[in-house]
């Protein structure tokens, strides 16, 4: 039959919500959601790759490796809490593997030798504690695929990164551990991540009310302020060592 392959693929979408599916959304809604999710995943994977390269080259990490415990806990926990297929789970775990790789490079190449074992212990303990906290939040705020807690904890984890990156540029007066490649993939990754949820909210607002709340909007604005200013400080700022 003509278009059999295309018809077979119409039922395969990433992380569809049953509350949305009950509203009988058009395929365009689901395909755009798929595009935003895939774009977000690719951009953040590239961001980790550029972080790894720059940390290895500069022998310096822009921040503390311990912060990666939070992001690794997020990626490990939600790889199982929000997914329903092997493909979805594998894609989520790919982020986790990239994060582990970044942490390994940071510990080996950017930490003083005498602090490495303590740093590894801190990372492992932080990941385990983070998973426990995320599981507790999921119990407190019950939701299909734990999208409510995934959304808010994702916002909280993303919020300080841009501010810390900007602060380090101004304080150190150099770009060690940072690059425009990191910034552009991080910035676009933020936009596509927010885009997934706002696409849902604009199409089915009753299912995603928290996305359009003032707390949500203002958190995103505060997160994007340093990210928007960052390239101007990076390129136009006159500091030694750039």
C-alpha positions as CSV (number, residue, x, y, z in Angstrom):
1,X,0.0,0.0,0.0
2,X,1.2,3.5,-0.7
3,X,2.6,5.4,2.3
4,X,2.5,2.4,4.6
5,X,5.8,3.4,6.1
6,X,4.6,6.9,6.8
7,X,1.3,5.6,8.3
8,X,3.3,3.2,10.6
9,X,5.3,6.1,11.9
10,X,2.3,8.2,12.8
11,X,1.8,6.4,16.1
12,X,5.4,6.9,17.2
13,X,5.9,10.1,19.1
14,X,8.2,11.1,22.0
15,X,6.7,11.3,25.5
16,X,3.1,11.9,24.5
17,X,0.8,12.8,27.5
18,X,-2.4,10.9,27.8
19,X,-4.2,14.1,28.8
20,X,-3.2,15.7,25.5
21,X,-4.0,12.6,23.5
22,X,-7.5,12.5,24.9
23,X,-8.1,15.9,23.2
24,X,-7.3,14.2,19.9
25,X,-4.5,16.6,18.8
26,X,-3.5,16.9,15.2
27,X,-0.3,15.2,14.1
28,X,1.3,18.6,13.6
29,X,1.1,19.2,17.3
30,X,2.9,15.9,18.1
31,X,5.5,16.3,15.3
32,X,6.5,19.8,16.4
33,X,6.7,18.5,20.0
34,X,9.0,15.7,18.8
35,X,11.2,18.2,16.9
36,X,11.6,20.4,19.9
37,X,12.5,17.4,22.2
38,X,15.0,16.1,19.7
39,X,16.5,19.5,19.1
40,X,16.9,20.0,22.8
41,X,18.6,16.7,23.3
42,X,21.1,17.3,20.4
43,X,21.9,20.8,21.6
44,X,22.6,19.8,25.2
45,X,24.7,16.8,24.0
46,X,26.8,19.2,21.9
47,X,27.0,21.6,24.9
48,X,28.4,18.8,27.0
49,X,30.8,17.9,24.2
50,X,32.1,21.5,24.0
51,X,32.4,21.7,27.8
52,X,34.5,18.6,27.8
53,X,36.8,19.9,25.1
54,X,37.3,23.3,26.7
55,X,37.8,21.8,30.2
56,X,40.4,19.4,28.8
57,X,42.2,22.1,26.8
58,X,42.3,24.6,29.6
59,X,42.7,22.2,32.5
60,X,40.0,24.3,34.2
61,X,36.3,23.9,34.8
62,X,34.1,26.9,34.8
63,X,32.4,26.3,38.1
64,X,32.6,23.3,40.5
65,X,32.4,19.7,39.4
66,X,30.0,19.1,42.3
67,X,27.2,20.9,40.5
68,X,27.2,18.1,38.0
69,X,25.8,15.8,40.7
70,X,22.5,17.6,40.4
71,X,22.3,17.4,36.6
72,X,23.4,13.7,36.7
73,X,20.8,12.9,39.3
74,X,18.2,14.6,37.1
75,X,19.1,12.8,33.9
76,X,19.4,9.4,35.6
77,X,16.1,9.6,37.5
78,X,13.9,11.1,34.7
79,X,15.4,8.6,32.2
80,X,13.1,6.1,34.0
81,X,10.4,8.3,35.5
82,X,9.3,10.1,32.3
83,X,10.0,7.6,29.5
84,X,7.9,4.6,28.3
85,X,10.0,3.2,25.4
86,X,13.5,1.9,25.1
87,X,14.3,4.6,22.6
88,X,13.2,7.4,24.9
89,X,15.1,5.9,27.8
90,X,18.3,5.5,25.7
91,X,18.1,9.1,24.5
92,X,17.8,10.3,28.1
93,X,20.6,8.1,29.3
94,X,22.8,9.5,26.6
95,X,22.7,12.8,28.4
96,X,23.7,11.0,31.6
97,X,26.7,9.4,29.8
98,X,27.8,12.8,28.5
99,X,27.5,14.3,32.0
100,X,29.5,11.4,33.5
101,X,32.1,12.0,30.8
102,X,32.2,15.7,31.6
103,X,32.5,15.0,35.3
104,X,35.4,12.5,34.7
105,X,37.3,15.0,32.6
106,X,36.7,17.7,35.1
107,X,38.0,15.5,38.0
108,X,41.0,14.2,36.2
109,X,42.1,17.3,34.4
110,X,40.8,20.2,36.4
111,X,41.1,19.1,40.0
112,X,44.2,19.0,42.1
113,X,45.4,15.4,42.5
114,X,44.9,15.3,46.2
115,X,41.3,16.3,45.9
116,X,40.2,13.9,43.2
117,X,39.0,11.0,45.5
118,X,37.1,13.4,47.7
119,X,35.5,15.0,44.6
120,X,34.4,11.6,43.3
121,X,32.9,10.7,46.6
122,X,31.0,14.0,46.6
123,X,29.7,13.4,43.1
124,X,28.5,9.9,43.8
125,X,26.9,10.9,47.1
126,X,25.3,14.0,45.4
127,X,23.8,11.9,42.6
128,X,22.3,9.4,45.1
129,X,21.0,12.2,47.3
130,X,19.6,13.9,44.2
131,X,17.7,10.8,43.0
132,X,16.2,10.4,46.5
133,X,15.1,14.0,46.5
134,X,13.5,13.8,43.1
135,X,11.7,10.6,44.0
136,X,10.3,12.3,47.2
137,X,9.2,15.3,45.1
138,X,7.5,12.9,42.7
139,X,5.5,11.4,45.6
140,X,4.5,14.8,46.9
141,X,3.4,16.2,43.5
142,X,1.8,13.2,41.7
143,X,1.6,13.8,37.9
144,X,1.7,11.7,34.8
145,X,5.3,11.0,33.9
146,X,6.2,13.4,36.7
147,X,6.2,16.3,34.3
148,X,5.5,18.8,37.0
149,X,8.5,18.0,39.1
150,X,10.7,17.5,35.9
151,X,9.7,21.0,34.8
152,X,10.3,22.9,38.0
153,X,13.5,21.0,39.0
154,X,14.8,21.6,35.5
155,X,14.2,25.3,35.8
156,X,15.9,25.4,39.2
157,X,19.0,23.5,37.9
158,X,19.3,25.8,34.8
159,X,18.8,29.1,36.6
160,X,22.3,29.6,38.2
161,X,24.4,28.3,35.2
162,X,24.2,31.5,33.1
163,X,24.7,33.8,36.1
164,X,27.7,31.7,37.2
165,X,29.2,31.7,33.7
166,X,28.8,35.5,33.4
167,X,30.2,36.0,36.9
168,X,33.3,34.0,36.1
169,X,34.0,35.9,33.0
170,X,33.9,39.2,34.8
171,X,35.7,38.0,37.9
172,X,38.6,36.1,36.3
173,X,39.0,38.4,33.3
174,X,39.5,35.4,31.0
175,X,37.5,32.7,29.2
176,X,39.1,29.6,30.7
177,X,36.6,26.7,30.7
178,X,34.2,28.7,28.5
179,X,33.5,29.3,24.8
180,X,30.9,30.7,22.5
181,X,30.2,27.2,21.3
182,X,29.2,26.3,24.8
183,X,27.1,29.4,25.1
184,X,25.2,29.0,21.8
185,X,24.3,25.4,22.4
186,X,23.3,26.1,26.0
187,X,21.2,29.1,25.0
188,X,19.4,27.3,22.2
189,X,19.1,24.2,24.4
190,X,17.3,26.4,27.0
191,X,15.0,27.9,24.3
192,X,14.0,24.5,22.9
193,X,13.5,23.0,26.4
194,X,11.2,25.8,27.3
195,X,9.6,25.6,23.8
196,X,8.5,22.0,24.5
197,X,6.4,23.0,27.5
198,X,5.2,26.3,26.1
199,X,4.1,24.5,22.9
200,X,2.0,22.2,25.1
201,X,0.7,25.1,27.1
202,X,-0.3,27.2,24.1
203,X,-2.2,24.3,22.6
204,X,-3.7,22.7,25.7
205,X,-3.5,25.4,28.5
206,X,-5.7,23.5,30.9
207,X,-3.3,20.5,30.9
208,X,-0.2,22.7,31.5
209,X,-1.4,25.6,33.7
210,X,1.8,25.7,35.7
211,X,3.9,26.5,32.6
212,X,2.0,29.8,32.1
213,X,2.2,30.8,35.8
214,X,4.1,34.0,36.7
215,X,6.6,31.9,38.8
216,X,7.4,30.0,35.6
217,X,7.6,33.0,33.3
218,X,9.7,35.1,35.7
219,X,12.1,32.2,36.4
220,X,12.7,31.8,32.7
221,X,13.2,35.6,32.2
222,X,15.8,35.6,35.1
223,X,17.5,32.6,33.6
224,X,17.7,34.1,30.1
225,X,19.0,37.6,31.2
226,X,22.6,36.5,31.8
227,X,22.5,34.1,28.8
228,X,21.5,37.0,26.5
229,X,24.1,39.3,27.8
230,X,26.9,36.7,27.9
231,X,28.1,36.8,24.3
232,X,28.5,40.6,24.4
233,X,30.6,40.3,27.5
234,X,32.6,37.5,26.0
235,X,33.3,39.2,22.6
236,X,33.3,42.9,23.5
237,X,34.7,42.7,27.0
238,X,38.4,43.7,27.1
239,X,40.2,41.4,29.5
240,X,43.6,39.8,29.5
241,X,44.1,36.3,28.5
242,X,41.2,36.0,26.0
